[in-house]
Amino acid sequence: MTKQKVLFVCIHNSARSQMAEELLRKLAGDRFEVESAGIEPGKLNPAVVEVLKEEGIDISGKKTQAVMDLLKQSKLYSCVITVCDETSAESCPVFPGVTKRLHWDFTDPSKFEGSWEDKLAKTRAVREQIRQKIEDWLNN
């Protein structure tokens, strides 16, 4: 069986798209080939690295990547899912050959304020929202 290719996109590829990529890989990596990228790639969010470690997923050595680099490589995806706010999602390039484009709006962990524990708690909440959305999508 050929795996469907899925790309998750957000602004910096530092939090939401990384969590979505890794959670889909964990939940259904046998069915999907999955990547993530950012419109303006930044650095991995340390809170995201931490909450994924709680899932047994280590992305500490992973690099962020630009969605435009994937486009220039002529990569094709069966589904591109934006996980940023609606306005930012509109600046995502259109990939040729994409059969499905979805938008899932999640809060950006880079905007969380408070103590380290507060940021971790809020990032965990986003992780769980992403997990639930992926599980719902897999069941439909």
C-alpha positions in Angstrom: 0.0 0.0 0.0 1.3 3.4 -1.0 1.5 5.9 1.9 -0.4 9.2 1.5 2.0 12.2 1.7 0.9 14.9 4.1 2.5 18.2 4.8 1.8 20.3 7.9 2.5 24.1 7.5 2.6 26.9 10.0 4.5 30.2 10.3 7.8 29.2 11.8 7.7 25.3 11.8 8.7 25.6 15.4 5.7 24.4 17.3 2.3 23.5 15.8 3.4 21.9 12.5 6.1 20.0 14.4 3.7 18.6 16.9 1.2 17.7 14.1 3.9 16.0 12.1 5.2 13.9 15.0 1.7 13.0 16.3 0.5 11.8 12.9 3.6 9.8 12.5 3.1 8.2 15.9 -0.6 7.6 15.4 -0.6 6.4 11.8 3.0 6.4 10.4 2.2 3.1 8.7 -0.4 4.9 6.5 1.3 8.3 6.0 4.5 9.9 4.9 4.5 13.1 6.8 6.6 16.3 6.8 6.2 19.8 8.2 7.5 23.2 7.1 7.2 26.9 7.9 6.4 30.0 5.8 9.2 31.8 7.7 11.2 29.0 9.5 12.5 29.8 13.0 13.9 27.8 15.8 12.3 24.9 17.6 10.2 26.0 20.5 11.7 24.4 23.7 8.3 23.9 25.3 7.3 21.8 22.2 10.5 19.8 22.4 9.6 19.1 26.1 5.9 18.1 25.6 6.8 15.8 22.7 9.5 14.1 24.9 6.6 13.3 27.3 5.1 11.4 24.3 8.4 9.5 23.8 9.2 11.7 20.7 12.6 13.4 20.6 12.9 16.3 18.1 15.7 18.1 20.0 18.1 17.6 17.0 15.6 18.4 14.3 15.9 21.5 12.1 13.0 23.6 10.9 12.5 23.9 7.1 10.9 26.3 4.7 7.8 25.5 2.8 9.3 27.3 -0.3 12.2 24.9 -0.3 9.8 21.9 -0.5 8.0 23.7 -3.3 11.2 24.3 -5.2 12.0 20.5 -4.8 8.7 19.9 -6.7 7.5 17.7 -3.8 3.9 16.5 -4.2 1.5 15.9 -1.3 -1.9 14.3 -1.2 -2.9 16.7 1.6 -1.5 20.0 2.9 -2.8 21.0 6.3 -2.2 24.5 7.6 -2.2 24.7 11.4 -1.8 28.4 11.9 -4.3 31.3 12.1 -6.5 31.9 9.0 -4.7 35.0 7.9 -1.3 33.3 8.0 -2.7 30.2 6.2 -3.6 32.4 3.3 0.1 33.1 2.6 0.9 29.4 2.2 1.8 28.6 -1.3 -0.3 26.3 -3.4 1.4 23.0 -4.1 0.9 21.5 -7.6 -1.0 18.2 -7.6 -2.5 18.6 -4.1 -5.8 16.7 -3.9 -6.8 18.1 -0.5 -6.0 21.3 1.4 -7.2 21.7 5.0 -6.9 24.4 7.6 -6.8 23.6 11.4 -6.5 26.7 13.6 -4.4 26.2 16.7 -3.0 28.8 19.2 0.6 29.6 18.6 2.8 28.4 21.6 5.4 31.0 20.8 2.9 33.6 22.1 2.4 32.0 25.5 3.4 34.1 28.5 4.0 33.2 32.1 6.4 30.9 33.9 8.0 27.9 32.2 5.4 25.6 33.9 2.6 27.9 32.5 4.0 27.7 29.0 4.4 23.9 29.3 0.8 23.5 30.5 -0.5 25.7 27.6 1.6 23.9 25.1 0.4 20.5 26.4 -3.2 21.7 25.8 -2.3 22.6 22.2 -0.7 19.2 21.8 -3.8 17.5 23.0 -6.0 19.6 20.6 -3.8 18.6 17.7 -3.9 15.0 18.8 -7.7 15.1 18.9 -8.0 16.8 15.5 -5.7 14.2 14.0 -7.6 11.3 15.6 -10.9 12.8 14.3 -9.4 13.2 10.8 -8.1 9.6 10.8 -11.5 8.3 11.8 -13.3 10.1 8.9 
